[in-house]
Amino acid sequence: MANKVGGRIVRIKLKGFMTYDDLEIKPDKGLNLIIGLNGSGKSSIMSAICLGLGGKPQFTGRAVQLSDFIKYSHTKAIVEIELESPHSRNDVICRVIQVDKHLWYLNNKLVHQNEITSLIKKYNIDTSNLCQFLPQEKVAEFSKMDKKQRLVNMIQAIGDPSLVTLFDELKTLRNDLCRFERDLEELESNKISEEKMNERLKPEIDKHEERQQLKIELDILQFKRMVCHYSVLQDSVKKKEAERKQLNLEVLKMEETSNKLKDEKRRYSSELSNYLTKVNELKTEVSSRMKNLTKYYGNLGKCHEEIDNAKINFENRMLEKQEQTAKLTALSRQIEGLKDILSLKKDDMRALKEKLMENIKKYESVHQQLSCCDSDLERVNLDKNALEYRKKFKQEEIYRISNEEDKKYEVLRQKYPDTYTALKWLQQNESSFRACISPPPLVSIKVEKDENRRFIENAVADRDLLMFVCEDKGDLERFVKIIKHEKKLCVNVSMVPDESLADFSSRPITNNMRNLGIHCYLKDLFTAPEPVMRFLCKLNRVHQVPVCTEKAESNVDTILKFSNLFFTASEKIMGKRSKYGQQSMSVRRDVLISRNILPNIKDNTAALHSAKMELQEIEKELLKYKQQYDALEKLRTQLERQQEQLRTEKNTINSEQRKLNDLRAKLGQITEIYDKKAKDIIDEEEEKNKVTVAVCNLNAKKLEILTEIHKIVKEILHLKKEIATSILYMRGFGEKISSLEVKISYQEKQLQNAKSRLSVVESEKIRIKAEGVKLFADLQAKKKSSKNVKEYEKFNEGNDMKLKGKGKSMVVSSQNLDLEEIEQRISNIEAQIELTDEDIAPIIAEYTKRKQAILSIEEQLNSIKAMVEDLKMRLQEKKRRWLPPLITHIESVNRKFSKYYKILKCAGEISLDQTDDTDDFPNYGLQIKLKYRVNEEFMELSQTHHSGGECSVAAIIFILSLQELTDVPFRCIDEINQGMDAINERNIYQLVADAARSGSCSQYFLLTPKWLHGKRKAMPFAVPMIWREPTNHIDCYFCMVPPASEDSPRKRRDASKPSLKAVLLNNGNELPSIPVSDAVYMKETYHNLKQLLEMINYSKYGWQIRADLKVVPLFMGLQLGYTKYFCFLSLRDSRAIALQYIKRDWPQRASFKPGEMNVEHPPLAEQHKIIIPLLHIKLDLVKNLVKPMDKNEPAFKYLHEKFPRLSVAKMKEVVFVGPQIK
């Protein structure tokens, strides 16, 4: 039915969601086929549709937390979906996902989630139903469903709420009915059991009634005994009350005396406190004046010190004047001596100048000759070096040509050492065999052209290229015994085929075959010994494998009729027919990769002769230049010797001149010093006047200070006199207070004793009274609880006793009772009861309880029977409303389901499984039976009996069959073609496309990582494609990282940055190399690497991993940081510091078990698949060597000087991580 309610997705916009920075899609009506490589973000679109339309994260099958859908380095994710509305403008739902919350917007207005839920329900959208929303992770879950789950999902997918509600109510009613019927059976059984048990207990109940009469009589006698005891207690209370009153009077008198003594003590204490305050105030004043006195004494000491300093300074100045006079005298003598020396040296200076001029002229002449000689020498040396370089180049060329034949053995030695060793042994012992043993094809075949090697390398397996070919069976057995068993070498050996080389003739290439692109056969591209050629023809059919030109690309199917395998210039193409029929053929294309296994061997005899002749000419020319060079070198040595003699003579003359100049300079300096010191000499009279004035000023200041000191001392003496008087008064008051305290202490002790006696009397009275009150209460209780009330009333006559207790008066009558007689009678009755007494209280309780239980069971039985009848009526009524419409829907779905399977040339049917009991609704199920092949029976859908592709076909056809019954705006299916072959894929896509064109189908989203194989034709549906890189295709969507700016960390990152960088290398893949991860802000952690490997399906391909030493421990699951066992190769103990650079052998790390030897997680890759660059190994060894160095020792400082580009920041932290030369 056509969707008239609306809800079709018109637009999807994503920001910061999973793999996308920014994406906007506008899907078409009908079918939308979304294609992209694995990990490109197809399923992200499915997750966005689910979450954007109110679905829970669990429905996507990817994550539990909403925050997991936010793209790394983004703070929030935005999902905006526009839904088509048939009557008004479209509804735009926007969901903003943040780390700790999420917000909903409807048409740009903030709303509550309930409004979104009601809108989604209005459009009949249910993301939890697998028949409407089938994510990638839950495709397999559809086939895992049992019958009951399929029925529930189908009813929900139909979209009729009444069917869902009725089915739930029927299951609930059925469960309730079964539960009530079980309860009825259990209650009937319990009732019969209880009645039988009560009949057995009846005799014991009769005996119990006789014992009760004796207990009544005993109860009356005990009451009489209690009345007598109560009279005794009343007399004791009266005596204690009189004694209490007497003690109370004594206590009052003692308290009055004690209070008088305490008042007198308080009066003396007040006087003492006043004097104490006065003494403290006087002491404060004395302390203040003492501080002033100390201050003045300090100033007086400073004055004395300044006077002494002035006198000492004057004496020092006089001593300094004497030193100045002595220095001037010495300087005057030096000046006179220098003047005498200079007057004698005037003639010597003139002769030195003339000698120097003559030396300079000779030096310039020799220098000019030496420059000319150097120029000639350099020219000859350049020509000689050029010839020597040519000579070396020719020698290397001759050596390379001479060793061309050994190249193939070098390749064998490097890559296959066991085969190389066996071949060398065979060459040495070849004569010991009866027939010839041919070397492996790797070294025995010769390829005519270098570009043809890749055809042979891709056609012949490695083990066949390394095969020794024997012509004699005895030779083979002997060769195998020696090489494999004795020498323990792993080699391949085979017998030569029985067929001759003529039997392996190739089919002639006709003109028709040349037009198809067939150029030649693989056998024509190389030559080999006859046994080797026969072996390759037999095993690898090299005489039947065509090598084609580019024309073959358009004639693949035709060429495959001639041969199942052929080569083009760039591909290896193979055809394989199905085992179930010869009609269909699968074609496999592999890109040709040059593996560089076969060496390129050529005939270089002419080139070798030419190179040797050229070498002889070069050597003759080189000899002539060497003779010229030796003559120039000899001349240059003579000129250098002359130049050195002139330089030595010049230095001697300059040395004499410098000595004379030094004398002149020294005379000027000493004269200048003498003049300066003569001006700075000290004036003795001026210094005396300064000292006299300073001493007079200080004496005047001392007089003022002494006057103030005298005044302060007088005041202090007066204050101390007053303090002594006050202290005498305080001692008198203190003695009086001590005397009063002794009297008060004695009086309080007497008062305490009296109060203790009074307390004891009151306690005894209260205890007796409480005992009487309790006894009276027991009497009253006994009267009320006893059945013999008339017997108790006889004791109310006579004198009354009254006691007060708890707010009311209690009165009991007293008579002259004989207490001993009462005790005797009580003893006799108790003895009789003990003789006849048996503990049957549990029996009575059991009898009474069981009787009540029987009545309760009868009531429950009546109630449950009524409820069972009501449930049966309701169950039948709801069944009549639910079952017929459901059967109608299932029959309609079955017709569509069978029709679609018939189109696929298979069979399928759907039916309702009602079980044996038609009212057992909880076990109702939807049965799907399939038949994919002619010779098999119908089998119910299950993962056990059907392949993944067959389950996927059943799922999509079932969903297509439902669409006539369900009015939903769209359906989403992620990678439904998992496990399908190419034929089923095309058929399923055709069915979905036909359904989309019919006009009755809702909108479809199909996601797949691969394109349809076979012939291309026009597709009546939209095909959005998601690429790994930007493209100009109109219908393609991609997620592109914006180019980094100059300031971005990506432009200037290095190995020390906490960034994750990974790339998938091109090792012959069909697609080019791609950057798997290049995240500057994603750290290198175990969980990030694990996620990365999962995204690129590492478990499937098992590539080799090239990583530096920092990342290898993460791959092996080791704990990071400075741990005890940090190495992934050995159990090197980092805590054993003394052994780090002494111990050579450490135990090998045998296993990587989490929780042992600093292993935290399971390894992500096998140890032998991790490759470490040699440079990283060297650098990390240097790093670990430098780490233990003392940062203050010369060795560390030397490294710092040798590597000046070391990070300044790390040097400030005293951290050295090795030379930064990466």
VODRENMI-640894 format. One record per residue (C-alpha): residue in three letters; x, y, z. Coordinates in steps of 0.2 Angstrom, whole numbers, plus 5000, padded with zeros to 4 digits. Last residue first. Layout:
// residues N
ALAXYZ ...
***
This chain:
// residues 1222
LYS533050585067 ILE534650665074 GLN534050725091 PRO535450645101 GLY534750535115 VAL533350565127 PHE534150685140 VAL533150755154 VAL533850885166 GLU532150975166 LYS533051135159 MET533951015146 LYS532250955140 ALA531651135137 VAL533251175128 SER532951035116 LEU534650965109 ARG535251065094 PRO536951085102 PHE537350895100 LYS539250885103 GLU539151005118 HIS537750905126 LEU538650745123 TYR540150815132 LYS539050875147 PHE538450705149 ALA540150625149 PRO540850765161 GLU539650715175 ASN538250835181 LYS536850735173 ASP537350575179 MET537150445165 PRO535750315167 LYS534750375152 VAL536250395140 LEU536450205136 ASN534550185134 LYS534450325121 VAL535950265111 LEU535150095110 ASP533550185105 LEU534450275091 LYS535250115084 ILE533550015084 HIS532650165076 LEU533950175062 LEU533749985059 PRO531949995056 ILE530849875066 ILE529749745057 ILE528349665067 LYS527649495059 HIS528749385070 GLN527849445086 GLU526149405080 ALA524949545081 LEU523749635093 PRO524449555109 PRO523249515123 HIS523249655136 GLU524249705152 VAL525849615150 ASN527149675164 MET527849505166 GLU526249415169 GLY524449485171 PRO524049465152 LYS525049315145 PHE526249365132 SER527349215130 ALA529249165128 ARG530149325132 GLN531949265130 PRO533049255146 TRP534449385146 ASP536249365140 ARG537549495140 LYS537549555159 ILE538749695162 TYR537949855155 GLN536249835164 LEU536849725178 ALA537049855192 ILE535449935188 ALA534449775191 ARG532749865191 SER532649865172 ASP532549675172 ARG532849615154 LEU531549475151 SER531849475132 LEU531049525115 PHE529649635121 CYS530749735133 PHE529949835148 TYR530049695161 LYS530249805177 THR529149945171 TYR529750125167 GLY528150175158 LEU526950075147 GLN526249905151 LEU526449775137 GLY525049725125 MET526249665111 PHE525649795099 LEU525849935112 PRO527649865116 VAL528049895097 VAL527450075097 LYS528950155105 LEU530250045096 ASP529650105079 ALA528450015069 ARG528349915052 ILE526949795053 GLN526849645041 TRP525049615034 GLY523849485042 TYR522449505029 LYS520949445038 SER521449485056 TYR521949655050 ASN520249705044 ILE520649885041 MET519449955055 GLU519949815067 LEU521749865066 LEU521350045069 GLN520249995084 LYS521649895092 LEU522850035089 ASN521750165097 HIS521450035112 TYR523350005114 THR523750195114 GLU524750305102 LYS523750465106 MET522450545094 TYR522750735093 VAL523850735078 ALA522750595069 ASP523550525053 SER522650355052 VAL522450235037 PRO523450345025 ILE523050255008 SER524150154996 PRO523350124980 LEU521949994976 GLU522249824968 ASN523549784982 GLY525349734976 ASN526249784992 ASN525649964993 LEU525850015011 LEU524450055023 VAL524850205033 ALA524850245051 LYS525150405062 LEU524550425079 SER525050585088 PRO525950615105 LYS527350725097 SER529150665099 ALA529250585082 ASP528950755073 ARG527550865069 ARG527851035060 LYS526451035047 ARG525250925057 PRO525451045072 SER524551175062 ASP525351345061 GLU525651335042 SER523851275040 ALA523351095038 PRO522251055023 PRO520451005028 VAL520150815032 MET518950755019 CYS517350645022 PHE516550585006 TYR514950584997 CYS514750544979 ASP513150574968 ILE513950714957 HIS515650634955 ASN517050764957 THR518050664969 PRO518850694986 GLU519750534994 ARG519150385003 TRP517550374993 ILE515750354998 MET514550314984 PRO512750374982 VAL511850264970 ALA510050324966 PHE508850204958 PRO508250154940 MET509950074935 ALA510450084917 LYS511549934912 ARG513249864917 LYS513649684913 GLY514449574926 HIS514849624944 LEU513749734955 TRP514849864965 LYS515549824983 PRO515449895000 THR513549885001 LEU512149985010 LEU510349975004 PHE509150125010 TYR507350095004 GLN505850215003 SER504250135004 CYS503550024990 SER501850034982 GLY502450144968 SER503049994958 ARG504750064954 ALA505350024972 ALA504749844971 ASP505649824954 ALA507249904961 VAL507149784976 LEU506849634965 GLN508349684953 TYR509449714968 ILE509049534974 ASN509349464957 ARG511049554955 GLU511649504972 ASN511049324969 ILE512049314953 ALA513649394960 ASP513749274975 MET513049324992 GLY514049305008 GLN513549485015 ASN512349555002 ILE511249635016 GLU512649755019 ASP511549875029 ILE509649875027 CYS508650025030 ARG506750035027 PHE505650195024 PRO503950275026 VAL503150125034 ASP501350065030 THR501549875032 LEU500549745023 GLU501149765005 GLN502949795012 LEU503049635021 SER503549525006 LEU505049645003 ILE505649615021 PHE505449425019 ILE506449435002 ILE507849535011 ALA508049415025 ALA507949255015 VAL509249325003 SER510349365018 CYS510149185025 GLU510649115008 GLY512149215008 GLY512649165025 SER512448985021 HIS510948885027 HIS510748725037 THR511548785054 GLN511248965051 SER509348925051 LEU507848945040 GLU506748785040 MET507148655027 PHE506148605012 GLU506948455004 GLU508448444992 ASN508648384974 VAL508148544966 ARG509148664976 TYR508748824986 LYS507248754996 LEU506748865010 LYS505448855025 ILE505048995036 GLN503948955051 LEU503249105061 GLY502949055079 TYR501649025093 ASN502348965109 PRO501749105120 PHE499949075112 ASP499648895118 ASP497848905114 THR497948795099 ASP498748655109 ASP499748545097 THR500848695091 GLN500148845081 ASP501648865069 LEU501049005056 SER501648975039 ILE502949055027 GLU503548965010 GLY505048964999 ALA505648894983 CYS507048924971 LYS507148984953 LEU507549164959 ILE505849224952 LYS505049074961 TYR505849144977 TYR504949304974 LYS503249224971 SER503449114986 PHE503749264998 LYS502349364990 ARG501049224992 ASN501749195010 VAL501549375015 SER499749365010 GLU499449205019 ILE500349275034 HIS499149435034 THR497549325033 ILE498149215047 LEU498449365058 PRO496749435054 PRO495949265058 LEU496949245075 TRP496649405084 ARG494749445086 ARG494149265089 LYS495649235100 LYS495149385111 GLU493449305114 GLN494149135117 LEU495349205130 ARG494049315139 MET492949165142 LYS494349055148 LEU494949195160 ASP493149215168 GLU493049025171 VAL494749025179 MET494349175190 ALA492749085197 LYS493748925200 ILE495049035209 SER493849115221 ASN492948955226 LEU494648865229 GLN495349015239 GLU493849005251 GLU494048815254 ILE495848845257 SER495548975270 LEU494348855280 ILE495648715279 ALA496948835285 GLN495948885300 LYS495748695305 ARG497648675302 LYS498048815314 THR496948755328 TYR497648575327 GLU499448635326 ALA499148755341 ILE498448615351 ILE499848495346 PRO501148625349 ALA500348655367 ILE500348465370 ASP501748465383 GLU501248325395 ASP500648355413 THR499848215423 LEU501248195436 GLU501748385435 ILE499948435438 GLN499748325454 ALA501348395461 GLU500748575457 ILE499148535467 ASN500048475482 SER501248625482 ILE499848755481 ARG498948665496 GLN500548675507 GLU500848865502 ILE499048915507 GLU499248825524 GLU500848915527 LEU500049085523 ASP498549075535 LEU497549225530 ASN496949355542 GLN496049465529 SER496649615518 SER495649705504 VAL496649785490 VAL496549965485 MET497550055471 SER497550245469 LYS498050325452 GLY499350425444 LYS500750295442 GLY500750225459 LYS499950265476 LEU499650125488 LYS498050095498 MET497649945509 ASP495849915514 ASN495349815530 GLY494049675528 GLU493049615513 ASN493849615495 PHE494549445497 LYS492949355493 GLU492949435476 TYR494349325470 GLU493249165471 LYS491849245461 VAL493049295447 ASN493449115443 LYS493849135424 SER495449225427 SER496149365416 LYS495349505425 LYS495649445442 LYS497449395438 ALA497749565430 GLN497149655446 LEU498249545457 ASP499749565446 ALA499449755446 PHE499449745465 LEU501049655465 LYS501849775453 VAL501249925464 GLY501849835480 GLU503549805472 ALA503649985466 LYS503250035484 ILE504649925491 ARG505849995478 ILE505350175480 LYS505450165499 GLU507150085498 SER507750215485 GLU507150355497 VAL508050285512 VAL509650265501 SER509550445495 LEU509350515513 ARG510850425518 SER511850495504 LYS511150665507 ALA511750665525 ASN513550605519 GLN513550745506 LEU513150875519 GLN514550815531 LYS515750825516 GLU515151005512 GLN515451065530 TYR517251005530 SER517651085513 ILE516851245518 LYS517851255534 VAL519551225525 GLU519051355511 LEU518751485525 SER520551465531 SER521251475514 ILE520251635510 LYS520951715526 GLU522751675522 GLY522451755504 PHE521751915511 GLY523351945521 ARG524551895506 MET523652025495 TYR523952165507 LEU525852135507 ILE525852125488 SER525052305487 THR526452375497 ALA527752295486 ILE526952365470 GLU526952545477 LYS528852535481 LYS529152475463 LEU528252625456 HIS529352745465 LEU530952665460 ILE530452665442 GLU530152855442 LYS531852895448 VAL532752785435 ILE531752875421 LYS532453045426 HIS534252985427 ILE534252915410 GLU533553075402 THR534953175409 LEU536253045403 ILE535553055385 GLU535753245384 LEU537553235390 LYS537953105377 LYS537353215362 ALA538453355368 ASN539953235368 LEU539553175350 ASN539553355343 CYS541253385350 VAL542053225343 ALA541453265325 VAL542153445325 THR543953385331 VAL543953235318 LYS543653355303 ASN544953485309 LYS546353345310 GLU545953285292 GLU546053455285 GLU547753485293 GLU548453315286 ASP548053345267 ILE548053175258 ILE548953145241 ASP547853125226 LYS548653245214 ALA550353165216 LYS549552995213 LYS548853055196 ASP550553125190 TYR551452965194 ILE550252855186 GLU550452955170 THR552352945170 ILE552252755173 GLN551052735158 GLY552152835146 LEU553752745151 LYS552952575149 ALA552352625131 ARG554152685127 LEU554852515134 ASP553552415125 ASN553952495108 LEU555752445110 LYS555352265114 ARG554052265099 GLN555452325087 GLU556552175093 SER555152055090 ASN554752125073 ILE556552095068 THR556451915074 ASN554751885066 LYS555451945049 GLU556951825049 THR555751685053 ARG554651735039 LEU556051745027 GLN556651565031 GLU554851505029 GLN554651575012 GLN556351495006 ARG555751325012 GLU554051355004 LEU554851394988 GLN555851224988 THR554351124992 ARG553351204978 LEU554751154966 LYS554650974971 GLU552650974970 LEU552751044952 ALA553950904947 ASP552850764955 TYR551250834947 GLN552050834929 GLN552550654932 LYS550750604938 TYR549950684923 LYS550950584911 LEU550550424921 LEU548650464920 GLU548650474901 LYS549350304900 GLU548150234913 ILE546650304904 GLU547150224887 GLN547350054896 LEU545550074904 GLU544750114887 MET545449954880 LYS544749854896 ALA543049934894 SER542949884875 HIS543349704879 LEU542049694893 ALA540649764882 ALA541049644868 THR540849494880 ASN539249554889 ASP538049414886 LYS536549454897 ILE535849384914 ASN534349474923 PRO534049384939 LEU532349294943 ILE531649344960 ASN531349534957 ARG529449514963 SER528849624949 ILE526949624953 LEU525649584940 VAL523849634946 ASP522749494949 ARG521049464940 ARG519849324944 VAL518449274933 SER517049164939 MET516249044926 SER514449004924 GLN513748864913 GLN514848724917 GLY513748674932 TYR513848624951 LYS515748624951 SER515748804945 ARG517048854932 LYS518548954935 GLY519349084924 MET521049164928 ILE521749334922 LYS523549394927 GLU523649574924 SER524749714918 ALA525349674901 THR524149534899 PHE524349364905 PHE523349204902 LEU522449064912 ASN520948954909 SER521548934891 PHE520648934874 LYS518948974880 LEU519649104892 ILE520249194877 THR518449224871 ASP517849284889 VAL519349404890 ASN519149484873 SER519049674877 GLU520549674889 ALA521449554877 LYS521849694865 GLU523149764877 THR524349624872 CYS524349444877 VAL525449304884 PRO524649134882 VAL524848994895 GLN524948824885 HIS526848794884 VAL527048864902 ARG525948714908 ASN526548744926 LEU526948564932 LYS527248474915 CYS527848624905 LEU528948674920 PHE529748504922 ARG530048484903 MET530948644903 VAL532048594918 PRO532448434909 GLU532848524893 PRO533948654900 ALA533148824900 THR532648964888 PHE531449104891 LEU529949204884 ASP529349074872 LYS528748954886 LEU527549094891 TYR526649074875 CYS526549214862 HIS525549374857 ILE523749324860 GLY522749494858 LEU521149434850 ASN521749474833 ARG523249364836 MET522149224840 ASN521249244823 ASN522849264814 THR523349094821 ILE524549054835 PRO525048864834 ARG524648764850 SER526248734860 SER527248574860 PHE527448484876 ASP527548314869 ALA529148364859 LEU530048404876 SER529848214880 GLU528648144892 ASP529248044907 PRO529348204918 VAL530948244927 MET531048184945 SER530848314959 VAL531848394973 ASN531448544984 VAL532648594998 CYS532648615017 LEU534448565022 LYS534748445037 LYS536548405030 GLU536248215033 HIS534448195031 LYS533948325018 ILE535548345007 ILE536348175008 LYS534748065008 VAL533848174996 PHE535348164983 ARG535447974986 GLU533647954982 LEU533648074967 ASP535147994960 GLY534347824961 LYS532847894952 ASP533847954937 GLU533448114928 CYS533448234943 VAL532648404943 PHE533148514958 MET531648634962 LEU531948814968 LEU530848894955 ASP529448764959 ARG529448814977 ASP529248994972 ALA527748964961 VAL527848984943 ALA526549104934 ASN526849264943 GLU528749254943 ILE528749194924 PHE527649344919 ARG528649464930 ARG530249414921 ASN529649464904 GLU530149654907 ASP531949604907 LYS531949534890 GLU532749364885 VAL532449274901 LYS533749134905 ILE533348984915 SER534648884925 VAL534748994941 LEU532949004947 PRO532548854937 PRO533448744951 PRO535048654945 SER534848504934 ILE535448334941 CYS536348244927 ALA536448054927 ARG537547924936 PHE538048044951 SER539748064958 SER540348184944 GLU539248324951 ASN540048324968 GLN540748504968 GLN539348574958 LEU538048484969 TRP538848544985 LYS538648724978 LEU536848694974 ALA536448624991 THR537148775000 TYR536148894988 THR534548794991 ASP534848815010 PRO535248995009 TYR533649044999 LYS533549234999 GLN535349295000 ARG536249144993 LEU534949124978 VAL535149314974 GLU537049294974 TYR536949134963 LYS535949234950 LYS537249374951 ASP538749264948 GLU538549274929 GLU538649464930 ASN540249454939 SER541349504924 ILE540149644919 ARG540249714937 TYR542049694938 ILE542349784921 GLU541149924926 GLU542049944943 GLN543649954934 LYS542950074922 PHE542250184936 LYS543950184945 LYS544950234929 ARG543650374926 TYR543850434944 GLU545750424942 LEU545650524926 ALA544650664934 ASN545850664949 LYS547350684937 ASP546550824928 LEU546050914944 ASN547850884951 VAL548650964935 ARG547551114937 GLU547951124956 LEU549851104954 ASP549851244940 SER548951364952 ASP550051314967 CYS551551354957 CYS550951524952 SER550551564970 LEU552251504975 GLN553151614963 GLN552151764970 HIS552551724988 VAL554451714984 SER554451894977 GLU553351954991 TYR554551885004 LYS556051964996 LYS555252134996 ILE554752115015 ASN556452065020 GLU557252225013 MET555952335022 LEU556352245039 LYS558252275038 GLU558052455035 LYS556852475050 LEU558052375061 ALA559452485058 ARG558552645063 MET557952565080 ASP559752515084 ASP560352695083 LYS559052755096 LYS559352615109 LEU560552715121 SER559252855124 LEU557852735127 ILE558852645142 ASP559252815151 LYS557352865150 LEU556852695157 GLY557952725172 GLU557352895176 ILE555552845175 GLN555852695187 ARG556652805200 SER555152925200 LEU553952785202 ALA554852725218 THR554752905226 LEU552852915222 LYS552552745230 ALA553452795247 THR552352965248 GLN550752875245 GLU551152745259 GLN551452885271 LYS549852965267 GLU548852795270 LEU549652785287 MET548952965291 ARG547252915284 ASN547152765296 GLU547552865311 PHE546152985307 ASN544952845304 ILE545352765321 LYS544952935330 ALA543252945321 ASN542852765325 ASP543152785344 ILE542052945344 GLU540652845334 GLU540752695347 HIS540552805362 CYS539052885354 LYS538252715349 GLY538452655367 LEU537452815373 ASN536052775360 GLY535952595367 TYR535752655385 TYR534352775380 LYS533452625372 THR533652515387 LEU532952655398 ASN531452675387 LYS531052485388 MET531252495407 ARG529952635407 SER528652525399 SER529052375410 VAL528852485426 GLU527152545419 THR526552365415 LYS527052315433 LEU526052455440 GLU524452395431 ASN524752215436 VAL524952265455 LYS523252365453 THR522352215446 LEU522952095460 TYR522452225473 ASN520652225466 SER520652035464 LEU521052015483 GLU519652125488 SER518452015478 SER519151855485 TYR518851925503 ARG516951955499 ARG516751785490 LYS517451695505 GLU516151775517 ASP514751725505 LYS515451545504 LEU515451525524 LYS513651585525 ASN513051455511 SER513851305521 THR512851345537 GLU511151355527 GLU511551185518 MET511951095534 LYS510251145542 LEU509251085526 VAL510150915526 GLU509650885544 LEU507750915541 ASN507750795526 LEU508550655537 GLN507050655549 LYS505750655534 ARG506550505526 GLU506450395542 ALA504550425543 GLU504250375525 LYS505350215527 LYS504250145541 LYS502650175532 VAL503250085516 SER503749935527 ASP501949915533 GLN501249915515 LEU502449775509 VAL501849655523 SER500049675517 TYR500549635499 HIS501249475503 CYS499549415510 VAL498649465494 MET499949375483 ARG499649205493 LYS497749215490 PHE498049245471 GLN499149085471 LEU497748985479 ILE496549045465 ASP497748995451 LEU498048825458 GLU496148785457 ILE496148845439 LYS497648735434 LEU496848575441 GLN495248605430 GLN496448635414 ARG497248465416 GLU495548375412 GLU495348485396 HIS497048425389 LYS496648245390 ASP495248275377 ILE496448365365 GLU497548225364 PRO496248105358 LYS495748225343 LEU497548235335 ARG497348095322 GLU495748175314 ASN496748345311 MET498048265300 LYS496748185288 GLU495948355286 GLU497548445282 SER498048325268 ILE496348335259 LYS496448525259 ASN498248525252 SER497848415237 GLU496448525232 LEU497548685234 GLU498948615223 GLU497748565209 LEU496848735209 ASP498548835209 ARG499148735193 GLU497548785185 PHE497848965190 ARG499548975183 CYS499048895167 LEU497649025165 ASP498849175170 ASN500049115156 ARG498649105143 LEU497949275148 THR499749355147 LYS500049275130 LEU498349325124 GLU498549505130 ASP500249515121 PHE499449455105 LEU497949575107 THR499049725109 VAL500249685094 LEU498649645083 SER497849805089 PRO499349915086 ASP499249865067 GLY501049915060 ILE501349755050 ALA503149775057 GLN502649735075 ILE501749585070 MET503249525059 ASN504449555074 VAL503349455086 LEU503249315073 ARG505049305069 GLN505449305088 LYS504349155091 LYS505049055076 ASP506849075082 MET507949225077 LYS509749185072 SER509449225054 PHE508949405059 GLU510449415071 ALA511649395056 VAL511049555049 LYS511249635066 GLU512949715065 GLN512649785048 PRO511049875054 LEU509249805049 PHE507949945052 GLN506149895046 CYS506049705048 LEU507349725062 ASN506049825072 SER506949935085 THR507050085073 ASP505050095073 ILE504350225062 ASN502450235060 TYR502450415055 LYS501350465070 LYS502550355081 ILE504050465075 LEU503050625080 SER502550545097 THR504350505101 ILE504950675095 GLU503650755107 ASN504150645121 GLN505950695119 HIS505650865125 VAL505751015113 LEU506951155108 LYS506351235092 ASN507251235075 ASN505851135067 LEU505951005081 TYR507551015091 TRP508150885103 LEU509550895115 HIS510850775122 LYS511850755138 ASP513550715145 VAL514750705131 GLN513650805119 ILE512450745106 VAL511350875097 ARG509750795089 CYS508850885075 ILE507150845068 VAL506550945053 ASP504650915049 ASN504150955031 ARG502851095028 SER501051045028 HIS499950905022 PRO500950765016 SER502450785028 GLU504150725022 LEU505450705035 GLU507050815037 ILE508450735047 GLU509850835057 VAL511150735067 ILE512350845076 ALA513850785086 LYS514750875100 THR516450915106 HIS517450865091 SER519250805092 TYR518750625089 LYS517050605081 ILE515550595093 PHE514650425091 ASP515450365108 SER514550505117 LEU512950415115 GLN513450265125 VAL513050085121 ALA514050065105 ARG513949985088 GLY512449865087 THR511450015080 PHE509849965091 GLN510949985107 PRO511250165104 LYS509350195106 GLY508250255092 GLY507450425093 LEU507450465074 GLY509150545074 LEU509850405083 CYS509250275070 ILE509550385054 ALA511350435061 SER511750245064 MET511250205046 ILE512350345040 SER513850285050 SER513550115042 LYS514150195026 GLY515650275033 SER517250235023 GLY517750085034 ASN517449955021 LEU517350045004 GLY515850134998 ILE514150104990 ILE512450174995 LEU510950104985 ASN509450214987 LEU507850134982 GLY506150224981 LYS506150404983 ASP507750494982 PRO509050534996 LYS509650704999 ILE511350685008 GLU512350815018 LEU513950785027 ASP515150885038 ASP516550815049 TYR516150635046 THR516850475053 MET515750465069 PHE514650625069 GLY515550785069 LYS514150865058 LEU512850765049 LYS511450815038 ILE510150695031 ARG508750765019 VAL507050705012 ILE506750555023 ARG505050485020 GLY503850515035 GLY502250535026 VAL500550465031 LYS499950425014 ASN501250285011 ALA500650174997 MET500050005000 
***
